Amino acid sequence: AVECCTFSPLRPRLGDFLIQRGDESRDRYPFLADYPDVECVPLLRARSIPGGSVEASAYATIKAEFLALLAEHGPFDGVYLDMHGAMNVQGMDDAEGDWMESVREVVGAKPLLSASYDLHGNLSRRVAQHVDMAVAYRTAPHIDALETRTKAFAILVDSLRRGVRPLRARVAIPVALPGEKTSTEWQPGERLYAELPVADEAPGVLDASILVGYAWADEPRASAVAIVSGTDRDAAVREAERLAGLFWEARREFNFGVRAGSIDECIDWALAAPEASVFISDSGDNPTAGGADDVPLFLGRLLARGVTSALIAGLADAPAVDACLAAGVGAELDLALGGKLDPRTAQPLPVRATVRHVAPSNNSEAVIQVEGVTVILSHHRRPYHFVRDMQRLGVEPLDHKIVVVKIGYLEPDLKRNAPLNFLALSPGAVDQDLVRLPYKRISRPIFPLDPDMVWEPKAEVFGG
């Protein structure tokens, strides 16, 4: 599971993956306890923070181990694959399709394959050929991850018990949109995703899913997808085409849900706001979408404008953290912040800083003060999705007039705590303005790159 931005210079390597083997991952699947008559054999789970294309040797190593375990512990009646869906590997298109096809080659044609997906995954034709059922999240921000895994496993077991082999009706929708525009907490996402339980009720439908897709992957499969798993061909086709049509009709309605503008516009709005604290998303450098997490442009603008009360959470800069750890709390030192991981977007920013806090760990952090701006630094890329992430470093975010978080839409805890929030359309590998990105390989025509294109949904059916 990894989300890969092909515009990012970062390359997830083998050491960047947290790999769990056997029962080490069982806590992620509490629903297994609901099936005492089913022998469940956890094999391997590997996960990395989003980045650029995965190093080919890392993917090959993980895949080889998984396939060896699959062969060693089989034969299986079914295989459940807990995927993300937006993995890109150097020199390879459609890594999940390669994974599914390889699994099928090991287990053979008879076992059922079930996969769960993030709704920001790109579910290709090749995947639909090899899995028997696919289930995706229905919420963004994602609050139904466990429910999705539970459902994907339940459909697998139920199909095995009933002796049925589901089919899949898939429609690739020629729309590429950033996740920040397609949240299910506002329209049209809320309205569209409310149609999925309706589709589920159709006789012969096991699950209906809409995947927004992952737009920062410049590869042919990148687009939204409607996929319906079921036992009735006509029902699956009808619902897949209906859902795809609704998504297409709504393509121009998608919006950011909050006021969005340039870095300077967001600073202007925040300073003029009556609220004591305003959160701003530095969306172009969002590490949880594949950004480098080290673009210092926002910090530079705050300093240039003399803002006296601001917090940046955070900035990945290993040399700066090491220097702070060596200098100690209270020390003043010259640092060149950021611009090391994504130098194409911005160069390092020279500052004079005072060390306020240090936190040695596997991912050491430091808090520095640069004029009126407090900056949280981390040794490796990491998100700050919870207020407690900042508080444990001695930083109270609501004490600052402006709180800049490298994120897209605010995660639930930040949203609950933010008196007001804006979204900055900042530069970076995951630039929200897709038209500015140098696409070369995405399938065309596609909206919004080709805004005047004409299209009608037509489902392709696999299996059954």
N, C-alpha and C positions, 0 to 999 in steps of 0.2 A: 504494500500500500504506500503509494507516494504520488504526489501531484507535481507534474513536471512542466515548467514554463520553458519553452524552447527559445525564448528571447533572453533567458537568464544565462550569465556566464558561469554559474556555479555547476558543479558536476557531483551529484551524490555518489560517494564511493562506498565500498563495502563497510568501512568503519562507521559510516553515517547511519547505518541501519541498526535499529534495535531488533535483535533476532530472538524469538522465543521458540523453544522446542518442546514438544510433548506437552505435559501437563502444565508447563509454565504459562501457557495462554488460557488455561481452562476458566479462569476468573472472568474472562471477557465473554464467556458463553454460559451464563448461569442457567439458561433454559435447557441445557443438556440434562439437568437433573429431572426434568419433566418427562424424560423418556427412559425409564428404568429398564425397559425391554429392548432398548437399542444399544448396541455396542458402539460407542463413540471413541474414535482414535485421533486425538489432536496430533498433528504432525509438525508444522512449522508456520510461524507468522513473522514477517519482516516488515518493519515500518520505518520511514524516514520523514523528517520535516520536509516540506516542499522545497524544490530547488529547480535546477536546470535538468537537462537530459541525464539519466543515470549512466554512469560509466559502464560500458559494455561488459567488462570482465566481472563487475559486481553483480549485474543481473544474471550472467551466465553461472556464477558460483552459487547464488541463492537458488536459482531454478534447478540446477543439477542436484543440489542436496534435497530439495523438495521432491523431485521426481524419483530419486533413489529411495526416499522414505515411503513414497506412495507405492512403489514396486515391492519394497520389503514387507510392508505391513498389510498388503492386500491379500486376497481380492476383496473389493468393496462392492456393496450394493449401490451406494451413492457417495458423492463427494460434494461437500459444501465449501465454496470458495469465498472468503471474506476479503473483497477487493475494494479499492478506491475507484479506479477506472480512468485516471488521467496520467498514467505512467508513460513516459517516453524514454527510450533507450537509444544511446548513440548508435547510429547506423541502422536503426530499425523503426519501422512504422508499426503502430498497433501492437504494443508490447503485451497488452492483456489478451489480444487475439492469439498471439504466439503462445502465451501461457496456457490458455484454454485448449488450444490444439495439441499442445504437448501433453497435457493431462489426459486428454482423450486417447492419445496414442499409447499411453501407459496402461490405462484402465480398460480400454476397449470400448466397443460400441454399446454394450448392455447397461452398465451403471448409469444412473441419473446424475447429472451435474446441475447444481444450483449455485447461483452467485448473487451476492448482495453488493450494491454499488452506492457510492456517493452520488447525489443528483448532479454533481459537477464532473461526473465522469463522461467519457466519450465512448459510447457503446456501439461498437462497429458491427458490420455485417458478419465478419469472421467470428466474433464472439457469439452472435445469435445462432450461428451454424452449429457451434459445439456445446453450448450449454442447453439444458432443457427448460430452465426457468431463470428469470432475472428479476430482482426486486431492488428498487432504489429508494433512497430517503424521500420523504415528502415535505420536509421542513428545511428552511434556510433562514436564519442560522439553524444548525442541525441539533434538534432536540429529540429526534426519533431514531437515533442510531441503533440503540439496543432493540427497539421494536422492529426495525428493518431486518436485523440479523435473525431475530426470533421468527419472523414471518418467513424468511427465505428457508430456514431450517425446517419449519413446520410444513411448508408446502412440499419440500423434498420428502420428508418422512410420510406424509399423507399420500403422496403419489406412489411411493413404494408400497405402502400397505394396500392401496386400492388397485395396484397393478396397472396404473395409467402412465402414459408417456406424454407430457404436455408438448404443445407446439408453441411457437412464438410468432407473433405478427409485429413486424418492426417497420417504422417509418422514420427515415432520416429527414429532419426538418432543416432546410437551408437557412438557419439563423445562428449567429454567433454573438452571444451577449455576455458581458461580465456578470459574475455572480452578484455584485453589488447592485445591479439593476433588477435582479430577478428574485429578490427575497420573497418568501411566501407570507411575510407579515404585512404586506401592502399589495395594492392592485397593480397589475393584473395577476400577479403570482398567486395571491390568496384565492382569487376566484378560480383560476385554472386548476390549482391543486385540490380544490374542493370537488372537482369533477372525478377525481380518482376513486374515492369510495363509491361513487355512483356507478362507475364502470365495473368495479369489483363485484357489484351485485348482479351483473348480467349473467344469466345461466351459461355455464361453460367457461367463465373467466376465473382464473385463480389469482392473478394480480395484474394491475395496470400501473405503469410507471411513466413519468415524464422526466427525462434527464435534460437539464438545461445545457449540459456539456461544459467543456473547459476551453474557453476561447483563446487562451494564451499558448496553445499548442499549434504550431504551424505545421500541421499534417493533414492529409486528406480526410480522415475520419472526424475531424473536429466540427461538431455541430450539435444542435439539440436533437433529441430522439424521443419518440413515443414507442414503447414496447409493451405488448400485452401477452402474458403467458396464460395458456388455458387449454381446454380440451375440445372446444367447439371452434372450428375454423372460421365460420361466418361471424360469430360473435367477436372473436379476437380481432379479425380484420376490421369489422365495423367500429369497434371501440378505439383501436389504434388510429384509424384514419380520422375519427371524430376528434380525438384528443389532439392529434397533430394539426388538424384544421383550426381548432380553437387557439392553439399556440400561435400559429401563423397569423391568424386574424388579429391577434393582440400584439404583434411584434413591435409596433410603433408606440404602444402604451407603456412599455417598460421604462422605469425611471429609477432614480437613486433613492427615493423614499425620504431623503433629507436634503436640505439645501446644499448644493455642490458648486464649487468654483475653484479658481486657482489658489495657490498657497497664499498670495497676498490678499485676495478677496476674502478667504476664510479668516485670516488674521484681522482684517478690517471688521468683519461681521462680529467676531468674538469680542474685540475691544469695545465695540459699540453696544453689545448686548447688556441688558440689566442684570443678567444672571451672574452670580459670583464666580462661577467656573463653567468653562465651555470646553467640551471634548472635540478634537478635530482628528479625523482619520487621514493619515498620510498614506493614501491608498496605493500609489504607484510603487511603493517599496515594501509592500505587505509580505512578510516572510511566510505566512500561512497560505499564500497563493503562489509562492515561488520567488518573491522578491529577495534582493540581496540583504536587506535589513541594515545597510550601511550607507545609504545615500544621505548626506548631511545638508541637503538643500533647505529643508524646513528650518533647521537650526540656524543656518546662515541668514535666512530672512528675518527670523526673530531677533538675532543680534544686530543686523543692519538697521532694523527699525527701533532698536532700543527698548524692546518689550521688557518690562521689569518683573513680571510674574508668569513664568511658563515652565512646563515640564515636558521633556522628550522621553517617551517610554517605547522603545529604547533604541539603542544603536549598537550593532555588532562590531566590535573592534578589539581583536585579541591583543595587539601591541599596546593599545591604550590601557586596557585592563591590567596587563602585566606591569606597565609603568606605575599605575596607581597602587597596585599591591606592593610594589617595591618601595614606593615613596611613603605610603602610609597616610592615615587620616590626618587632615590638617595641612598637608604639604601643598605647595603651589608648584605647578610644572607646566611646561609647554607641550602641547599635544597636537598632532595632525589627525583630526577625527574623520573616520569614514573614507569613502572613495577608494577602498582597497579591493573590495569584492566586485564592485560594479563600476569600474573606472570610466566606462563608456557614458554613464549618466552624469557623474560628478567626480571631481577631484577631491583629495583630502582637504579638510577645512582647518587651518591653523588657529588655535585658541590658547589662551592662558587660563588654566583651570585650577580650582581648589578641590582637593579630594575630601568628600564629606562622609563617605561610607565605603567599606570594602567587604565583600562576601566571598571568600575562597570556597570553591566547590569543584565538582566535575565540569561545571560551566560557570566559572567565576564571574562575579559582577562587581561593578564599582559605581558609586554615585558621585558625580562631580558638579561643581557650580561654575558656570561660565557667565559672568556678569549677572543678568537677571534670570538666566535660564538654568534649571536643574536638568541634568542629563543622566539617565541610567544607561550604563554600558554593560555589555555582556561579551564574554569571550567567544561564544558561538552564537549563531542566530537563534533567537527564541522569541515567541510572542509574549505580550503582557495583556492577557485576556481577562484578568481578574484584578479588582482593586487590591486584594491581599497580596498579589505579586509585587506591587509597589510598596505596600505598607510594611512588608517583612524586611524591606531595605531601609526603613526609617523615613519613607516618603509618603506623605498624605496628599494624594492627588487633588482633592477638593480644596486644598489650601492655595492652589494656583489658579490664576485667571484663565490660562490656556493650558490644556493638557493634550499633547500630541501623541497619538498612538499609531504605530505602524500596523494598520489593519484596514479592512474594507468596511463593510457595515459593522456596527458595534456588536460584539458578542453579548449575550443576555446580561451578564453581571455588569459590564461596563454601561450598557444601555440603562439598566435600573438606576445606576448611580450618577449618570450624567445629567445635570440640570438642563443642558442644551447640547446638541452636537451638530457638526457640519462634516462634509466629506470633501477633502481636498483632492482635486484632479491633478495630482503631482506626477512628475516624470519618474520613470523606473521601468523595470522589466515587466511589471504587470500594470502598465498604463491602462487606465479605464477608457481612454479614447482610442478604441481599437483601430480606427481609420488611420491613426498616426503610426501604427506598428508596421514593420516591413514584411508583411506576409508574402510568401513566395510559393507555398505548397498547399495551402488550404484549398478545398474544392470550391470552384467558382461556377456559377454565380452564387453568392451568399449575402444575406442581409446582415449588417448594414453596409458592407463594402460595396454591394451592388443594390442600392436602395430601390430601384425601379423594377427589379426582376418580378416575374410572374411565376407562380407555382401552385400546384394542387397536390394534395396528399395521396400517395399510392403505397399500400402496405406490401411488404414482401414476407412470405410465410416460410418458416423453417420447421422441420420436424413434423410430428404428428402421424 
